[in-house]
């Protein structure tokens, strides 16, 4: 089958990005992902699709048939588990699935999907499987150990369970066979939730080192997938690579040094017209690890902006009072260096900008980067932001952050007037308490990104206090900024390092408006991607206009545990449902 899809991968996709780990050695992490069953999965997907239009809901039969096709023979009512095997390279999977009415239906189905099964000569419950590839997929003069998909299936007839271990490298078959024979299925009590649990039972430094080394099986393919884009500058490519590396660093530290991580996700459909998707997380670190040191830093400093309430009509509320450990300091500083380098390259390549402007921009950028770096290197980020749509396609935004070098901004601002014609800086226009207010207007054409997304010649008001910087922009921003500063209370000790609320409709409308002002590409492939993005954005606006378009993320740190809560309301789920219907229409609908 030229386009045959690996069964193990499909099972993962049906769980919406599942990944789990079962150790192959005492030092390996144990991560198990459990799901209450395919009946629950289908019910949840149906409830999400029911939020869409009557026409879109007609795609349910295609979606349901798609699911049924790949899990025929599975008991829909019982939980199943998926595990990832990071100690195997390439990474393997271990899947434990309850059967309905024996093995034959399941076997007939996967053989129909292009798998060949061979019963083991010594154990009648054990089968080796491999994907049958078309000749076009196997044309190669060089023998290879890597194939499409192969592994072992063990059938436990007495309990109606199947254990499947898969890989893409023949050299792993012996290990997977042993794993299949050793694994005993346990039906989890998940209480209607999808549960991911990571455990590191061996806390030793040697085990942590082993887990970091094994993580290369995840890191290397992920980093290799970051390719340079045709229209991308070398420095921008470096920035994307660094961003990917920093994410991998965070994931590696958790996988190696977490004592326990539990994520729970479930769809609350008690209100049929307004279901809510909720996810909770609980992370604790191994004592003496770098992750434990990082967690211990939380709650050490009061929040300067804890008293600031959410502004009326705000579509973005951000509160951060977060330590920056040495690993993150290094990564964030490196990213700032690349950002400064990219601006320097653009200045050097500019043929129209005068030398005086280039020198002024270079000086201001260098000063601002050093200013931001000083906050990062202080080991703490304390920030608040509010952004309110004005109903005219623009925003009233207030941002504030703490800084040990706040006074440096007073020296930087006058230099901004020299960066571009039309730029204006007015110092000391007002004062609120000990916060001195200044006015900045950047000329059109200084920064193309600023012009595209925020409009040209916008007034920005900058407040400078002893240890904090305030920024305000948009219609009436000065009065909003002054009022917010005047109502600021004393710093408060909190247990929340992060709180985020986003109302998506205004942002989706801004994206649609941005696209409407751009010229579509002429290349056919690029144009198809452009049109696809336009359709997705239109679906987003339609979904969010009916309400429930909020995403809320909150974190708390208590007694050494990092606790997180993520909530997606019905408008977000409606958009997901619309995307499901579009996928079904484009890929599953019979011609």
Secondary structure, 3 states (H helix, E strand, C coil): CCCCCCHHHHHHHHCCCCCCECCCCCCCCEEEEEECCHHHHHHHHHHHHCCCCHHHHCCHHHHHHHHHHHCCCECCCCCEEEEEECCCCCCEEEEEEEECCCCHHHHHHHHHCCEEEEECCCCCCEEEEEECCCHHHHCCCCCCCEEEEEEEEEEECCCCEEEEEEEEEHHHHHHHHHHHHHCCCCCCCCCCCEEEEEECCCCCHHHHHHHHHHCHHHHHHHHHCCCCCCCCCHHHHHHHHHHHHHHHHHHHHHHHHEEEEEEEEEEECCCHHHCEEEEEEEEEECCCCHHHHHHHCCCCCCECCCCCCCCCCEEEEEEEEEECCHHHHHHHHHHHHHHHHHHHHHHHHCCCCCHHHHHHHHHHHHHHHHHHHHHHHCCEEEEEEEEEECCCCCEEEEEEEECCCCCHHHHHHHHHCCCCCCCEEEEEEEEECCEEEEEEECCCCCCHHHHHHHCCCCEEEEEECCCEEEEEECCCHHHHHHHHHHCCCCCECCCCCEEEEEEHHHHHHHHHHHHHCCCCCCCHHHHHHHHHHHHHHHHHHHHHCCCCCEEEEEEEEECCEEEEEEEECHHHHHHHHHHHHHHHHHHCCCC
